[in-house]
Amino acid sequence: MYVPSSERVIDANATIKTMEIEMFQVKGSKVMGYDLRVTRCTLEVDEEITREEWLEVVDNDPELTIDESNGPYFAVWSGPGKYPCWIDYSSGDLWSKYPTDEFIEKMVQIAKLLGGRVQGDDGEIYPGGGQPPYKD
């Protein structure tokens, strides 16, 4: 039986797989994920974010905590929002699935610290500040 997410409490330490199933499976149907990433890469530039840079950001941000049960670079955000949010490092980028509006703003903040930008699966750029995404 489906229980609306507004009627459930989701443990911030739940595994990502469990969160995705609880939040996005309705009566047996599955919803495709939508990822946003923090990247420095453009058509002209292929500059990766290093693991060390990412860990330095996490070390200096009291709202981010590494959750090693999901990997050595997987960070959970303690900021406001309807759902627990997370961000992970992979292949020179940071990425998150189903980020809330509040967490998109956090991702924009992280991108600025790293000299990057927030980009969606379809190539759109998220500028933050309540502005809608745009195609570059």
C-alpha positions in Angstrom: 0.0 0.0 0.0 1.3 3.4 -0.9 1.7 5.9 1.9 2.2 9.6 0.8 5.7 10.8 1.8 4.1 13.6 3.7 2.8 11.0 6.1 6.1 9.2 6.6 9.3 10.1 8.3 12.4 9.2 6.3 15.5 8.4 8.3 18.4 10.7 7.1 20.7 7.7 7.4 18.6 5.5 5.2 20.4 4.0 2.2 19.9 5.8 -1.1 18.2 2.7 -2.6 15.7 2.6 0.2 15.0 6.4 -0.1 14.4 6.1 -3.8 12.0 3.2 -3.4 10.1 4.9 -0.6 9.9 8.3 -2.3 9.4 7.4 -5.9 7.6 4.1 -6.2 3.9 4.4 -6.5 1.7 1.2 -6.7 4.5 -0.8 -8.2 5.5 1.7 -10.9 8.9 3.2 -10.9 9.8 6.7 -11.8 13.1 7.4 -13.7 15.6 9.4 -11.8 16.8 12.9 -12.7 20.3 13.8 -11.8 22.0 17.2 -11.3 25.7 17.5 -11.2 28.3 20.0 -10.2 30.9 20.1 -13.0 33.6 22.2 -14.4 33.4 20.6 -17.8 32.0 22.4 -20.8 32.2 21.7 -24.6 35.6 23.6 -24.6 37.0 22.6 -21.2 37.4 19.1 -19.6 38.5 20.0 -16.1 37.7 17.6 -13.3 37.0 18.3 -9.7 39.4 16.3 -7.6 38.5 14.0 -4.8 40.8 16.1 -2.5 38.9 19.4 -3.5 35.6 17.7 -2.7 36.7 16.4 0.7 38.1 19.9 1.5 34.7 21.4 0.8 33.0 18.8 3.0 35.5 19.3 5.8 34.8 23.1 5.8 31.0 22.9 5.6 29.2 22.0 8.8 26.1 21.1 6.8 27.8 18.3 4.9 28.9 15.0 6.5 30.6 12.0 4.7 28.4 8.8 5.1 31.0 6.1 4.4 28.3 3.4 4.4 27.4 4.8 0.9 31.0 5.4 -0.2 34.1 7.4 0.7 32.9 10.6 -1.1 29.2 10.4 -0.4 28.0 13.4 1.7 24.6 13.9 3.4 23.3 17.4 3.8 21.8 18.5 7.1 20.1 21.6 5.7 16.3 22.3 5.4 14.1 20.5 3.0 11.3 18.0 2.7 13.6 15.0 2.1 17.1 14.0 3.1 19.5 15.2 0.4 22.9 13.9 -0.6 25.8 14.5 -3.1 28.4 12.1 -4.3 31.7 12.3 -6.2 32.2 10.3 -9.4 34.6 10.7 -12.3 35.5 14.3 -11.6 31.9 15.6 -11.0 29.6 15.7 -8.0 26.1 14.5 -8.5 22.7 14.1 -6.8 19.5 12.4 -7.7 16.1 14.1 -7.1 17.5 17.2 -5.3 15.0 19.5 -3.6 14.9 23.2 -4.5 16.7 23.9 -1.2 19.4 21.5 -2.1 19.8 22.8 -5.7 20.7 26.2 -4.0 23.3 24.3 -1.9 24.7 22.7 -5.0 25.0 26.1 -6.7 26.9 27.3 -3.6 29.2 24.3 -3.8 29.7 24.8 -7.6 30.8 28.4 -7.0 33.3 27.3 -4.4 34.8 24.8 -6.9 34.7 27.1 -10.0 32.0 25.0 -11.6 28.3 25.0 -12.4 25.2 23.0 -11.7 23.9 21.1 -14.8 21.0 18.8 -15.4 20.7 15.6 -17.4 19.5 17.6 -20.4 22.4 20.1 -20.3 20.4 22.9 -18.7 22.3 25.1 -16.2 20.8 25.9 -12.8 22.0 29.4 -11.8 20.4 29.4 -8.3 18.8 32.4 -6.6 15.3 31.2 -7.6 16.2 31.7 -11.3 14.9 29.0 -13.7 17.4 26.7 -15.4 18.5 27.7 -18.9 20.2 26.1 -21.9 23.8 27.1 -22.3 
